[in-house]
Amino acid sequence: MFSRDEVKRILNAHHNLKHRAFLIITYSAGLRISEVCNLKSSDIDSSRMLIRVVQGKGQKDRYSILSPLALEALRMYWKAYKPKQWLFEGYNHSKIAVSSTRSLFKKALKKADIKKDVGIHTLRHSFANHLLEQGVSLPIIQQLLGHKSLRTTSGYLHVQQYSINAVKSPVDTLSL
């Protein structure tokens, strides 16, 4: 898992608008690589601030969140690249290749001076953990990730990362 600071460094590592937007969308919505590669412009619902994931893992459709920061990155990218069919295009207007996304992620890690031996999927794990740290409930995180089972979602979470210093004893709520 990445700390919030590490995620920030990764997302700021690329100056290329397409690479930066790809990484921001991946993290900000907790998407799988294949889901980001399969996005079409029509899957971005800026009026409702949602991203439609069509035929994600298990051939399920779902929605995830579209953050204002991600939307701004997408708009800057869109103006510069004007993609035709796929939101993130590779050669000859085909969708971006998963191998290309892995490569751009590894370059981002290097530029951010992060030496962890992890893949781009770690952004998805970090998304889930950071939501949990913010107090978002497990069922909501499960829904955003598109998991059928809470057990799968809980496998993403690294509870040991959380500080027990933030937990207040119930006795402190009593007037003694």
MIRO-368013 format. One record per residue: x, y, z of N, C-alpha, C in turn; residue in three letters; chain. Coordinates in nm, 3 decimals. Layout:
N
+---------+---------+---------+---------+---------+---------+---------+---------+---------+------+-------+
|      nx |      ny |      nz |     cax |     cay |     caz |      cx |      cy |      cz | rest | kette |
+---------+---------+---------+---------+---------+---------+---------+---------+---------+------+-------+
|       X |       Y |       Z |       X |       Y |       Z |       X |       Y |       Z |  ALA |     A |
...
+---------+---------+---------+---------+---------+---------+---------+---------+---------+------+-------+
//
This chain:
176
+---------+---------+---------+---------+---------+---------+---------+---------+---------+------+-------+
|      nx |      ny |      nz |     cax |     cay |     caz |      cx |      cy |      cz | rest | kette |
+---------+---------+---------+---------+---------+---------+---------+---------+---------+------+-------+
|   0.083 |  -0.118 |   0.000 |   0.000 |   0.000 |   0.000 |   0.088 |   0.125 |   0.000 |  MET |     A |
|   0.034 |   0.232 |  -0.057 |   0.104 |   0.359 |  -0.059 |   0.047 |   0.452 |   0.046 |  PHE |     A |
|   0.135 |   0.532 |   0.104 |   0.088 |   0.640 |   0.191 |   0.026 |   0.747 |   0.101 |  SER |     A |
|  -0.044 |   0.841 |   0.161 |  -0.103 |   0.951 |   0.084 |   0.007 |   1.033 |   0.016 |  ARG |     A |
|   0.117 |   1.054 |   0.085 |   0.228 |   1.129 |   0.027 |   0.286 |   1.056 |  -0.094 |  ASP |     A |
|   0.301 |   0.925 |  -0.084 |   0.353 |   0.847 |  -0.198 |   0.259 |   0.856 |  -0.317 |  GLU |     A |
|   0.127 |   0.848 |  -0.292 |   0.030 |   0.860 |  -0.401 |   0.044 |   0.997 |  -0.467 |  VAL |     A |
|   0.055 |   1.099 |  -0.387 |   0.071 |   1.235 |  -0.442 |   0.194 |   1.245 |  -0.530 |  LYS |     A |
|   0.304 |   1.187 |  -0.484 |   0.427 |   1.191 |  -0.564 |   0.412 |   1.113 |  -0.694 |  ARG |     A |
|   0.344 |   0.999 |  -0.689 |   0.321 |   0.919 |  -0.810 |   0.235 |   0.996 |  -0.909 |  ILE |     A |
|   0.126 |   1.056 |  -0.860 |   0.034 |   1.126 |  -0.949 |   0.096 |   1.252 |  -1.008 |  LEU |     A |
|   0.192 |   1.311 |  -0.938 |   0.260 |   1.431 |  -0.988 |   0.386 |   1.399 |  -1.067 |  ASN |     A |
|   0.422 |   1.272 |  -1.077 |   0.549 |   1.233 |  -1.140 |   0.550 |   1.260 |  -1.291 |  ALA |     A |
|   0.437 |   1.238 |  -1.357 |   0.432 |   1.255 |  -1.503 |   0.382 |   1.393 |  -1.539 |  HIS |     A |
|   0.448 |   1.454 |  -1.636 |   0.402 |   1.582 |  -1.689 |   0.318 |   1.560 |  -1.814 |  HIS |     A |
|   0.326 |   1.440 |  -1.871 |   0.243 |   1.403 |  -1.984 |   0.098 |   1.399 |  -1.937 |  ASN |     A |
|   0.010 |   1.477 |  -2.000 |  -0.130 |   1.489 |  -1.955 |  -0.204 |   1.356 |  -1.957 |  LEU |     A |
|  -0.178 |   1.274 |  -2.060 |  -0.247 |   1.145 |  -2.069 |  -0.203 |   1.052 |  -1.957 |  LYS |     A |
|  -0.074 |   1.043 |  -1.932 |  -0.023 |   0.953 |  -1.828 |  -0.070 |   0.998 |  -1.691 |  HIS |     A |
|  -0.065 |   1.129 |  -1.668 |  -0.109 |   1.183 |  -1.540 |  -0.259 |   1.156 |  -1.518 |  ARG |     A |
|  -0.340 |   1.184 |  -1.619 |  -0.485 |   1.162 |  -1.609 |  -0.515 |   1.014 |  -1.587 |  ALA |     A |
|  -0.443 |   0.927 |  -1.655 |  -0.464 |   0.782 |  -1.639 |  -0.440 |   0.742 |  -1.493 |  PHE |     A |
|  -0.329 |   0.786 |  -1.437 |  -0.296 |   0.750 |  -1.299 |  -0.395 |   0.811 |  -1.200 |  LEU |     A |
|  -0.436 |   0.933 |  -1.224 |  -0.532 |   0.998 |  -1.134 |  -0.666 |   0.925 |  -1.136 |  ILE |     A |
|  -0.714 |   0.891 |  -1.254 |  -0.841 |   0.818 |  -1.264 |  -0.831 |   0.681 |  -1.197 |  ILE |     A |
|  -0.719 |   0.613 |  -1.218 |  -0.700 |   0.480 |  -1.159 |  -0.711 |   0.487 |  -1.006 |  THR |     A |
|  -0.639 |   0.582 |  -0.947 |  -0.641 |   0.594 |  -0.800 |  -0.771 |   0.655 |  -0.750 |  TYR |     A |
|  -0.815 |   0.764 |  -0.810 |  -0.927 |   0.840 |  -0.755 |  -1.059 |   0.764 |  -0.757 |  SER |     A |
|  -1.071 |   0.665 |  -0.844 |  -1.194 |   0.587 |  -0.852 |  -1.172 |   0.442 |  -0.810 |  ALA |     A |
|  -1.048 |   0.405 |  -0.779 |  -1.020 |   0.268 |  -0.736 |  -1.041 |   0.165 |  -0.844 |  GLY |     A |
|  -1.006 |   0.200 |  -0.966 |  -1.031 |   0.112 |  -1.081 |  -0.918 |   0.013 |  -1.105 |  LEU |     A |
|  -0.954 |  -0.100 |  -1.163 |  -0.855 |  -0.197 |  -1.212 |  -0.795 |  -0.140 |  -1.342 |  ARG |     A |
|  -0.675 |  -0.185 |  -1.376 |  -0.610 |  -0.136 |  -1.498 |  -0.699 |  -0.161 |  -1.619 |  ILE |     A |
|  -0.751 |  -0.281 |  -1.631 |  -0.834 |  -0.315 |  -1.748 |  -0.958 |  -0.227 |  -1.755 |  SER |     A |
|  -1.011 |  -0.189 |  -1.639 |  -1.129 |  -0.103 |  -1.637 |  -1.097 |   0.037 |  -1.689 |  GLU |     A |
|  -0.982 |   0.089 |  -1.653 |  -0.942 |   0.221 |  -1.702 |  -0.913 |   0.213 |  -1.852 |  VAL |     A |
|  -0.847 |   0.107 |  -1.895 |  -0.816 |   0.090 |  -2.038 |  -0.943 |   0.081 |  -2.122 |  CYS |     A |
|  -1.051 |   0.026 |  -2.064 |  -1.177 |   0.007 |  -2.137 |  -1.272 |   0.125 |  -2.127 |  ASN |     A |
|  -1.234 |   0.231 |  -2.058 |  -1.323 |   0.346 |  -2.045 |  -1.342 |   0.417 |  -2.178 |  LEU |     A |
|  -1.464 |   0.461 |  -2.200 |  -1.497 |   0.546 |  -2.315 |  -1.538 |   0.681 |  -2.260 |  LYS |     A |
|  -1.531 |   0.781 |  -2.342 |  -1.570 |   0.915 |  -2.299 |  -1.711 |   0.918 |  -2.243 |  SER |     A |
|  -1.798 |   0.838 |  -2.302 |  -1.938 |   0.833 |  -2.258 |  -1.954 |   0.772 |  -2.118 |  SER |     A |
|  -1.848 |   0.710 |  -2.065 |  -1.854 |   0.652 |  -1.931 |  -1.830 |   0.756 |  -1.822 |  ASP |     A |
|  -1.792 |   0.876 |  -1.860 |  -1.767 |   0.983 |  -1.765 |  -1.894 |   1.068 |  -1.755 |  ILE |     A |
|  -1.955 |   1.067 |  -1.638 |  -2.078 |   1.142 |  -1.614 |  -2.044 |   1.259 |  -1.522 |  ASP |     A |
|  -2.005 |   1.371 |  -1.582 |  -1.961 |   1.486 |  -1.502 |  -2.078 |   1.556 |  -1.432 |  SER |     A |
|  -2.199 |   1.540 |  -1.481 |  -2.313 |   1.603 |  -1.414 |  -2.345 |   1.533 |  -1.281 |  SER |     A |
|  -2.326 |   1.403 |  -1.276 |  -2.349 |   1.327 |  -1.151 |  -2.219 |   1.293 |  -1.079 |  ARG |     A |
|  -2.105 |   1.328 |  -1.140 |  -1.972 |   1.302 |  -1.083 |  -1.951 |   1.152 |  -1.059 |  MET |     A |
|  -1.982 |   1.074 |  -1.163 |  -1.967 |   0.929 |  -1.158 |  -1.891 |   0.878 |  -1.279 |  LEU |     A |
|  -1.827 |   0.764 |  -1.262 |  -1.762 |   0.692 |  -1.371 |  -1.834 |   0.559 |  -1.384 |  ILE |     A |
|  -1.883 |   0.531 |  -1.502 |  -1.950 |   0.403 |  -1.527 |  -1.845 |   0.301 |  -1.571 |  ARG |     A |
|  -1.839 |   0.191 |  -1.499 |  -1.750 |   0.081 |  -1.535 |  -1.837 |  -0.024 |  -1.602 |  VAL |     A |
|  -1.814 |  -0.045 |  -1.731 |  -1.893 |  -0.139 |  -1.808 |  -1.819 |  -0.272 |  -1.816 |  VAL |     A |
|  -1.888 |  -0.377 |  -1.777 |  -1.832 |  -0.512 |  -1.786 |  -1.696 |  -0.522 |  -1.715 |  GLN |     A |
|  -1.694 |  -0.480 |  -1.589 |  -1.574 |  -0.496 |  -1.508 |  -1.552 |  -0.644 |  -1.479 |  GLY |     A |
|  -1.469 |  -0.673 |  -1.382 |  -1.442 |  -0.812 |  -1.346 |  -1.574 |  -0.883 |  -1.313 |  LYS |     A |
|  -1.589 |  -1.004 |  -1.364 |  -1.713 |  -1.077 |  -1.345 |  -1.824 |  -1.028 |  -1.436 |  GLY |     A |
|  -1.787 |  -0.953 |  -1.540 |  -1.882 |  -0.897 |  -1.637 |  -1.992 |  -0.816 |  -1.571 |  GLN |     A |
|  -1.956 |  -0.745 |  -1.463 |  -2.054 |  -0.662 |  -1.392 |  -2.032 |  -0.515 |  -1.427 |  LYS |     A |
|  -2.144 |  -0.443 |  -1.437 |  -2.139 |  -0.299 |  -1.452 |  -2.153 |  -0.237 |  -1.313 |  ASP |     A |
|  -2.088 |  -0.123 |  -1.293 |  -2.100 |  -0.051 |  -1.167 |  -2.062 |   0.094 |  -1.188 |  ARG |     A |
|  -2.080 |   0.172 |  -1.086 |  -2.036 |   0.311 |  -1.087 |  -1.933 |   0.331 |  -0.978 |  TYR |     A |
|  -1.839 |   0.420 |  -1.005 |  -1.746 |   0.465 |  -0.903 |  -1.749 |   0.617 |  -0.905 |  SER |     A |
|  -1.679 |   0.676 |  -0.811 |  -1.682 |   0.820 |  -0.796 |  -1.589 |   0.889 |  -0.896 |  ILE |     A |
|  -1.629 |   1.009 |  -0.936 |  -1.547 |   1.095 |  -1.020 |  -1.515 |   1.218 |  -0.936 |  LEU |     A |
|  -1.391 |   1.230 |  -0.896 |  -1.353 |   1.343 |  -0.812 |  -1.339 |   1.469 |  -0.899 |  SER |     A |
|  -1.363 |   1.586 |  -0.840 |  -1.343 |   1.711 |  -0.915 |  -1.200 |   1.725 |  -0.967 |  PRO |     A |
|  -1.102 |   1.683 |  -0.889 |  -0.962 |   1.690 |  -0.933 |  -0.939 |   1.598 |  -1.053 |  LEU |     A |
|  -0.997 |   1.479 |  -1.050 |  -0.984 |   1.386 |  -1.163 |  -1.053 |   1.442 |  -1.286 |  ALA |     A |
|  -1.169 |   1.502 |  -1.267 |  -1.242 |   1.561 |  -1.379 |  -1.159 |   1.673 |  -1.444 |  LEU |     A |
|  -1.095 |   1.754 |  -1.364 |  -1.010 |   1.861 |  -1.416 |  -0.893 |   1.803 |  -1.495 |  GLU |     A |
|  -0.831 |   1.698 |  -1.443 |  -0.720 |   1.633 |  -1.516 |  -0.770 |   1.575 |  -1.648 |  ALA |     A |
|  -0.890 |   1.516 |  -1.647 |  -0.947 |   1.461 |  -1.770 |  -0.976 |   1.571 |  -1.872 |  LEU |     A |
|  -1.027 |   1.683 |  -1.826 |  -1.058 |   1.793 |  -1.918 |  -0.932 |   1.849 |  -1.983 |  ARG |     A |
|  -0.826 |   1.863 |  -1.905 |  -0.699 |   1.911 |  -1.961 |  -0.646 |   1.811 |  -2.063 |  MET |     A |
|  -0.652 |   1.683 |  -2.029 |  -0.608 |   1.577 |  -2.120 |  -0.694 |   1.578 |  -2.247 |  TYR |     A |
|  -0.826 |   1.588 |  -2.231 |  -0.919 |   1.583 |  -2.343 |  -0.891 |   1.695 |  -2.443 |  TRP |     A |
|  -0.867 |   1.814 |  -2.392 |  -0.840 |   1.929 |  -2.479 |  -0.713 |   1.908 |  -2.561 |  LYS |     A |
|  -0.613 |   1.845 |  -2.501 |  -0.485 |   1.825 |  -2.568 |  -0.488 |   1.707 |  -2.666 |  ALA |     A |
|  -0.559 |   1.600 |  -2.630 |  -0.550 |   1.476 |  -2.709 |  -0.673 |   1.447 |  -2.795 |  TYR |     A |
|  -0.790 |   1.494 |  -2.754 |  -0.915 |   1.471 |  -2.827 |  -0.933 |   1.324 |  -2.868 |  LYS |     A |
|  -0.940 |   1.233 |  -2.771 |  -0.956 |   1.092 |  -2.805 |  -1.088 |   1.066 |  -2.878 |  PRO |     A |
|  -1.088 |   0.967 |  -2.964 |  -1.204 |   0.936 |  -3.047 |  -1.300 |   0.839 |  -2.977 |  LYS |     A |
|  -1.263 |   0.711 |  -2.968 |  -1.353 |   0.611 |  -2.912 |  -1.321 |   0.581 |  -2.766 |  GLN |     A |
|  -1.197 |   0.548 |  -2.740 |  -1.155 |   0.511 |  -2.606 |  -1.108 |   0.636 |  -2.532 |  TRP |     A |
|  -1.134 |   0.643 |  -2.403 |  -1.091 |   0.760 |  -2.327 |  -0.940 |   0.773 |  -2.331 |  LEU |     A |
|  -0.869 |   0.660 |  -2.312 |  -0.723 |   0.659 |  -2.319 |  -0.682 |   0.573 |  -2.438 |  PHE |     A |
|  -0.638 |   0.641 |  -2.543 |  -0.606 |   0.570 |  -2.666 |  -0.457 |   0.540 |  -2.677 |  GLU |     A |
|  -0.429 |   0.429 |  -2.746 |  -0.293 |   0.393 |  -2.781 |  -0.271 |   0.426 |  -2.927 |  GLY |     A |
|  -0.204 |   0.338 |  -2.997 |  -0.175 |   0.358 |  -3.139 |  -0.300 |   0.336 |  -3.223 |  TYR |     A |
|  -0.311 |   0.412 |  -3.331 |  -0.420 |   0.401 |  -3.427 |  -0.558 |   0.408 |  -3.362 |  ASN |     A |
|  -0.571 |   0.488 |  -3.259 |  -0.698 |   0.509 |  -3.189 |  -0.753 |   0.384 |  -3.121 |  HIS |     A |
|  -0.668 |   0.283 |  -3.102 |  -0.712 |   0.166 |  -3.024 |  -0.699 |   0.203 |  -2.876 |  SER |     A |
|  -0.759 |   0.121 |  -2.791 |  -0.749 |   0.152 |  -2.648 |  -0.605 |   0.131 |  -2.602 |  LYS |     A |
|  -0.566 |   0.203 |  -2.500 |  -0.431 |   0.195 |  -2.448 |  -0.404 |   0.052 |  -2.400 |  ILE |     A |
|  -0.285 |   0.003 |  -2.426 |  -0.249 |  -0.135 |  -2.389 |  -0.215 |  -0.142 |  -2.240 |  ALA |     A |
|  -0.256 |  -0.251 |  -2.177 |  -0.226 |  -0.274 |  -2.036 |  -0.075 |  -0.268 |  -2.012 |  VAL |     A |
|   0.002 |  -0.323 |  -2.105 |   0.149 |  -0.321 |  -2.089 |   0.202 |  -0.177 |  -2.088 |  SER |     A |
|   0.142 |  -0.089 |  -2.166 |   0.183 |   0.052 |  -2.165 |   0.153 |   0.117 |  -2.031 |  SER |     A |
|   0.040 |   0.081 |  -1.972 |   0.003 |   0.140 |  -1.843 |   0.097 |   0.092 |  -1.733 |  THR |     A |
|   0.137 |  -0.033 |  -1.741 |   0.233 |  -0.084 |  -1.641 |   0.366 |  -0.010 |  -1.653 |  ARG |     A |
|   0.406 |   0.015 |  -1.776 |   0.531 |   0.085 |  -1.801 |   0.523 |   0.230 |  -1.750 |  SER |     A |
|   0.414 |   0.299 |  -1.779 |   0.403 |   0.438 |  -1.733 |   0.397 |   0.445 |  -1.581 |  LEU |     A |
|   0.339 |   0.341 |  -1.517 |   0.336 |   0.336 |  -1.371 |   0.476 |   0.316 |  -1.314 |  PHE |     A |
|   0.551 |   0.224 |  -1.372 |   0.687 |   0.198 |  -1.324 |   0.774 |   0.324 |  -1.339 |  LYS |     A |
|   0.755 |   0.398 |  -1.449 |   0.829 |   0.523 |  -1.468 |   0.789 |   0.625 |  -1.362 |  LYS |     A |
|   0.662 |   0.628 |  -1.328 |   0.615 |   0.720 |  -1.224 |   0.677 |   0.686 |  -1.089 |  ALA |     A |
|   0.685 |   0.556 |  -1.058 |   0.749 |   0.514 |  -0.932 |   0.894 |   0.562 |  -0.928 |  LEU |     A |
|   0.964 |   0.545 |  -1.039 |   1.104 |   0.585 |  -1.044 |   1.118 |   0.737 |  -1.028 |  LYS |     A |
|   1.036 |   0.813 |  -1.099 |   1.041 |   0.958 |  -1.090 |   1.005 |   1.006 |  -0.949 |  LYS |     A |
|   0.915 |   0.933 |  -0.883 |   0.871 |   0.970 |  -0.748 |   0.968 |   0.919 |  -0.641 |  ALA |     A |
|   1.071 |   0.847 |  -0.684 |   1.171 |   0.790 |  -0.595 |   1.109 |   0.696 |  -0.491 |  ASP |     A |
|   1.018 |   0.610 |  -0.542 |   0.955 |   0.508 |  -0.458 |   1.012 |   0.375 |  -0.501 |  ILE |     A |
|   1.074 |   0.306 |  -0.407 |   1.148 |   0.184 |  -0.440 |   1.071 |   0.056 |  -0.406 |  LYS |     A |
|   0.944 |   0.064 |  -0.386 |   0.862 |  -0.054 |  -0.357 |   0.845 |  -0.136 |  -0.484 |  LYS |     A |
|   0.850 |  -0.268 |  -0.468 |   0.831 |  -0.358 |  -0.582 |   0.682 |  -0.394 |  -0.590 |  ASP |     A |
|   0.605 |  -0.301 |  -0.648 |   0.460 |  -0.318 |  -0.655 |   0.411 |  -0.284 |  -0.795 |  VAL |     A |
|   0.290 |  -0.324 |  -0.823 |   0.229 |  -0.293 |  -0.950 |   0.125 |  -0.184 |  -0.937 |  GLY |     A |
|   0.069 |  -0.146 |  -1.050 |  -0.029 |  -0.038 |  -1.054 |  -0.154 |  -0.072 |  -0.973 |  ILE |     A |
|  -0.183 |  -0.199 |  -0.953 |  -0.300 |  -0.241 |  -0.874 |  -0.290 |  -0.190 |  -0.730 |  HIS |     A |
|  -0.170 |  -0.157 |  -0.686 |  -0.150 |  -0.105 |  -0.551 |  -0.221 |   0.029 |  -0.535 |  THR |     A |
|  -0.242 |   0.103 |  -0.643 |  -0.320 |   0.227 |  -0.635 |  -0.464 |   0.196 |  -0.593 |  LEU |     A |
|  -0.518 |   0.086 |  -0.641 |  -0.654 |   0.043 |  -0.605 |  -0.660 |   0.006 |  -0.458 |  ARG |     A |
|  -0.560 |  -0.068 |  -0.410 |  -0.554 |  -0.104 |  -0.268 |  -0.544 |   0.022 |  -0.183 |  HIS |     A |
|  -0.462 |   0.116 |  -0.227 |  -0.443 |   0.240 |  -0.152 |  -0.573 |   0.321 |  -0.147 |  SER |     A |
|  -0.646 |   0.326 |  -0.258 |  -0.776 |   0.392 |  -0.264 |  -0.867 |   0.336 |  -0.155 |  PHE |     A |
|  -0.877 |   0.204 |  -0.147 |  -0.964 |   0.140 |  -0.048 |  -0.920 |   0.172 |   0.094 |  ALA |     A |
|  -0.791 |   0.162 |   0.119 |  -0.739 |   0.191 |   0.253 |  -0.758 |   0.337 |   0.291 |  ASN |     A |
|  -0.736 |   0.426 |   0.199 |  -0.751 |   0.568 |   0.229 |  -0.897 |   0.603 |   0.255 |  HIS |     A |
|  -0.990 |   0.538 |   0.183 |  -1.131 |   0.558 |   0.213 |  -1.165 |   0.510 |   0.353 |  LEU |     A |
|  -1.112 |   0.393 |   0.390 |  -1.137 |   0.340 |   0.524 |  -1.083 |   0.435 |   0.630 |  LEU |     A |
|  -0.965 |   0.489 |   0.607 |  -0.906 |   0.586 |   0.700 |  -0.993 |   0.710 |   0.715 |  GLU |     A |
|  -1.065 |   0.746 |   0.608 |  -1.154 |   0.862 |   0.611 |  -1.287 |   0.832 |   0.678 |  GLN |     A |
|  -1.307 |   0.705 |   0.715 |  -1.430 |   0.668 |   0.783 |  -1.540 |   0.616 |   0.693 |  GLY |     A |
|  -1.509 |   0.589 |   0.566 |  -1.608 |   0.534 |   0.474 |  -1.634 |   0.389 |   0.514 |  VAL |     A |
|  -1.759 |   0.349 |   0.515 |  -1.795 |   0.214 |   0.560 |  -1.752 |   0.108 |   0.459 |  SER |     A |
|  -1.728 |  -0.013 |   0.511 |  -1.687 |  -0.124 |   0.425 |  -1.787 |  -0.154 |   0.314 |  LEU |     A |
|  -1.919 |  -0.154 |   0.339 |  -2.012 |  -0.181 |   0.228 |  -2.003 |  -0.079 |   0.114 |  PRO |     A |
|  -1.977 |   0.047 |   0.147 |  -1.961 |   0.149 |   0.042 |  -1.833 |   0.122 |  -0.037 |  ILE |     A |
|  -1.724 |   0.092 |   0.034 |  -1.598 |   0.060 |  -0.033 |  -1.615 |  -0.063 |  -0.121 |  ILE |     A |
|  -1.685 |  -0.162 |  -0.070 |  -1.715 |  -0.284 |  -0.147 |  -1.787 |  -0.249 |  -0.277 |  GLN |     A |
|  -1.887 |  -0.163 |  -0.267 |  -1.964 |  -0.124 |  -0.385 |  -1.876 |  -0.049 |  -0.486 |  GLN |     A |
|  -1.794 |   0.044 |  -0.439 |  -1.708 |   0.120 |  -0.528 |  -1.607 |   0.030 |  -0.599 |  LEU |     A |
|  -1.556 |  -0.071 |  -0.528 |  -1.457 |  -0.161 |  -0.587 |  -1.522 |  -0.268 |  -0.675 |  LEU |     A |
|  -1.653 |  -0.287 |  -0.661 |  -1.722 |  -0.388 |  -0.740 |  -1.702 |  -0.529 |  -0.690 |  GLY |     A |
|  -1.682 |  -0.543 |  -0.559 |  -1.663 |  -0.676 |  -0.501 |  -1.797 |  -0.739 |  -0.466 |  HIS |     A |
|  -1.809 |  -0.867 |  -0.491 |  -1.930 |  -0.940 |  -0.457 |  -1.935 |  -0.966 |  -0.306 |  LYS |     A |
|  -1.820 |  -0.988 |  -0.247 |  -1.812 |  -1.027 |  -0.107 |  -1.734 |  -0.926 |  -0.024 |  SER |     A |
|  -1.780 |  -0.901 |   0.098 |  -1.706 |  -0.815 |   0.190 |  -1.571 |  -0.877 |   0.225 |  LEU |     A |
|  -1.563 |  -1.008 |   0.219 |  -1.437 |  -1.078 |   0.248 |  -1.329 |  -1.035 |   0.148 |  ARG |     A |
|  -1.367 |  -1.022 |   0.022 |  -1.272 |  -0.975 |  -0.079 |  -1.226 |  -0.834 |  -0.047 |  THR |     A |
|  -1.321 |  -0.748 |  -0.012 |  -1.288 |  -0.609 |   0.021 |  -1.196 |  -0.602 |   0.141 |  THR |     A |
|  -1.227 |  -0.679 |   0.244 |  -1.145 |  -0.674 |   0.365 |  -1.004 |  -0.726 |   0.339 |  SER |     A |
|  -0.988 |  -0.811 |   0.239 |  -0.855 |  -0.858 |   0.202 |  -0.767 |  -0.747 |   0.145 |  GLY |     A |
|  -0.828 |  -0.641 |   0.096 |  -0.755 |  -0.526 |   0.043 |  -0.702 |  -0.437 |   0.154 |  TYR |     A |
|  -0.764 |  -0.444 |   0.268 |  -0.738 |  -0.346 |   0.372 |  -0.629 |  -0.390 |   0.467 |  LEU |     A |
|  -0.545 |  -0.298 |   0.500 |  -0.432 |  -0.324 |   0.589 |  -0.459 |  -0.253 |   0.721 |  HIS |     A |
|  -0.538 |  -0.319 |   0.805 |  -0.585 |  -0.257 |   0.928 |  -0.469 |  -0.220 |   1.019 |  VAL |     A |
|  -0.360 |  -0.293 |   1.012 |  -0.247 |  -0.262 |   1.100 |  -0.187 |  -0.125 |   1.071 |  GLN |     A |
|  -0.224 |  -0.065 |   0.960 |  -0.171 |   0.067 |   0.925 |  -0.233 |   0.178 |   1.010 |  GLN |     A |
|  -0.344 |   0.150 |   1.073 |  -0.416 |   0.255 |   1.142 |  -0.366 |   0.274 |   1.283 |  TYR |     A |
|  -0.359 |   0.397 |   1.323 |  -0.306 |   0.433 |   1.453 |  -0.410 |   0.415 |   1.561 |  SER |     A |
|  -0.375 |   0.343 |   1.666 |  -0.468 |   0.329 |   1.778 |  -0.474 |   0.457 |   1.860 |  ILE |     A |
|  -0.382 |   0.549 |   1.834 |  -0.385 |   0.677 |   1.904 |  -0.510 |   0.758 |   1.872 |  ASN |     A |
|  -0.570 |   0.733 |   1.756 |  -0.689 |   0.807 |   1.716 |  -0.816 |   0.752 |   1.783 |  ALA |     A |
|  -0.806 |   0.635 |   1.844 |  -0.922 |   0.572 |   1.907 |  -0.938 |   0.628 |   2.048 |  VAL |     A |
|  -1.060 |   0.671 |   2.077 |  -1.090 |   0.724 |   2.209 |  -1.164 |   0.617 |   2.291 |  LYS |     A |
|  -1.126 |   0.603 |   2.415 |  -1.192 |   0.508 |   2.504 |  -1.333 |   0.557 |   2.534 |  SER |     A |
|  -1.429 |   0.464 |   2.544 |  -1.566 |   0.504 |   2.579 |  -1.574 |   0.575 |   2.714 |  PRO |     A |
|  -1.479 |   0.548 |   2.803 |  -1.482 |   0.610 |   2.935 |  -1.467 |   0.763 |   2.923 |  VAL |     A |
|  -1.401 |   0.808 |   2.816 |  -1.380 |   0.951 |   2.797 |  -1.508 |   1.024 |   2.761 |  ASP |     A |
|  -1.613 |   0.950 |   2.726 |  -1.742 |   1.013 |   2.693 |  -1.830 |   1.024 |   2.818 |  THR |     A |
|  -1.784 |   0.965 |   2.928 |  -1.862 |   0.968 |   3.051 |  -1.825 |   1.091 |   3.134 |  LEU |     A |
|  -1.919 |   1.144 |   3.202 |  -1.892 |   1.258 |   3.291 |  -1.860 |   1.204 |   3.430 |  SER |     A |
|  -1.736 |   1.173 |   3.456 |  -1.696 |   1.118 |   3.587 |  -1.636 |   1.225 |   3.675 |  LEU |     A |
+---------+---------+---------+---------+---------+---------+---------+---------+---------+------+-------+
//
